[in-house]
Each structure stands twice: as C-alpha cells, then as structure tokens.
Amino acid sequence: MAISLSHLLEMLPFHTQRVEKIDCYHCGEKMRETKALYIKFNGQPRAVCCHGCLAILHAIERNKMVGEYLQTKLVQTEVL
C-alpha cells in the first residue's frame, strides 16, 4: 500500500491547524498572522510583513505625508 507524502503530512497533528494568513497593510503581501509586525499608523494598529514596510509607514507619519499616502492607496485599490 503506497501512501503519498502529502497524505502522510495531513495525518500529523500540526498539519490539522490552519494558519491564518493576512495581507500586509503596506504592500499587500500575504503573511502568517503570527509573523506580522505591528505599527500604530494613523492612530490604528496595522500589520506589516517586514521591517521595510514598517520603516516606510513610520517615515510617512514622521514626514506628515499620511494624507497623500492614503489617497494613493485608495486610488490603487480602485484600479484593482
């Protein structure tokens, strides 16, 4: 009787737990919720995928460019 590797992995206990994936607030990259970094951006906690995205959001707030960023983000989501 042959058992495939994927079938064997499905039988293991750790595989039965689904990993929650969320989108990075800045770049949209999918990430595990447990691996997310959080930053307070525009008064709300936001999940980001890496220190680069975290630094960008920090720089945007520090340079008082939140309005421009949010406007650009809104236009980009309308295009998609």
C-alpha positions as semicolon CSV with decimal commas, in nm:
position;residue;x (nm);y (nm);z (nm)
1;M;0,000;0,000;0,000
2;A;0,153;0,330;-0,112
3;I;0,090;0,647;0,084
4;S;0,176;0,985;-0,064
5;L;0,382;1,230;0,136
6;S;0,102;1,489;0,134
7;H;-0,142;1,232;0,271
8;L;0,105;1,140;0,542
9;L;0,152;1,507;0,637
10;E;-0,224;1,555;0,659
11;M;-0,234;1,281;0,921
12;L;0,015;1,460;1,150
13;P;-0,132;1,677;1,429
14;F;0,047;2,001;1,338
15;H;-0,093;1,993;0,987
16;T;-0,453;1,998;1,104
17;Q;-0,418;2,352;1,233
18;R;-0,490;2,607;0,962
19;V;-0,254;2,901;0,960
20;E;-0,435;3,234;0,941
21;K;-0,291;3,446;0,659
22;I;-0,341;3,820;0,640
23;D;-0,233;4,094;0,399
24;C;0,044;4,339;0,475
25;Y;-0,111;4,684;0,516
26;H;0,160;4,848;0,303
27;C;0,250;4,608;0,019
28;G;-0,033;4,353;0,032
29;E;0,197;4,052;0,069
30;K;0,031;3,751;0,234
31;M;0,182;3,655;0,567
32;R;0,111;3,441;0,867
33;E;-0,068;3,642;1,130
34;T;0,178;3,511;1,389
35;K;0,473;3,653;1,191
36;A;0,326;4,002;1,143
37;L;0,488;4,314;1,280
38;Y;0,255;4,581;1,412
39;I;0,281;4,959;1,391
40;K;0,039;5,227;1,502
41;F;-0,026;5,414;1,176
42;N;-0,274;5,699;1,150
43;G;-0,399;5,613;1,500
44;Q;-0,471;5,244;1,428
45;P;-0,262;4,928;1,469
46;R;-0,158;4,794;1,127
47;A;0,002;4,459;1,043
48;V;0,303;4,464;0,811
49;C;0,513;4,182;0,671
50;C;0,866;4,313;0,725
51;H;1,083;4,583;0,877
52;G;1,098;4,759;0,538
53;C;0,721;4,813;0,526
54;L;0,728;4,913;0,892
55;A;1,001;5,172;0,821
56;I;0,810;5,314;0,524
57;L;0,493;5,368;0,729
58;H;0,699;5,520;1,010
59;A;0,867;5,761;0,765
60;I;0,532;5,856;0,610
61;E;0,393;5,954;0,950
62;R;0,712;6,126;1,061
63;N;0,711;6,340;0,745
64;K;0,338;6,417;0,777
65;M;0,252;6,252;0,445
66;V;-0,032;6,029;0,571
67;G;-0,298;6,211;0,367
68;E;-0,107;6,169;0,041
69;Y;-0,029;5,806;0,121
70;L;-0,392;5,722;0,198
71;Q;-0,510;5,899;-0,119
72;T;-0,263;5,699;-0,330
73;K;-0,361;5,377;-0,152
74;L;-0,730;5,450;-0,223
75;V;-0,662;5,512;-0,593
76;Q;-0,458;5,190;-0,619
77;T;-0,737;4,980;-0,466
78;E;-0,992;5,133;-0,703
79;V;-0,777;5,031;-1,001
80;L;-0,756;4,672;-0,877
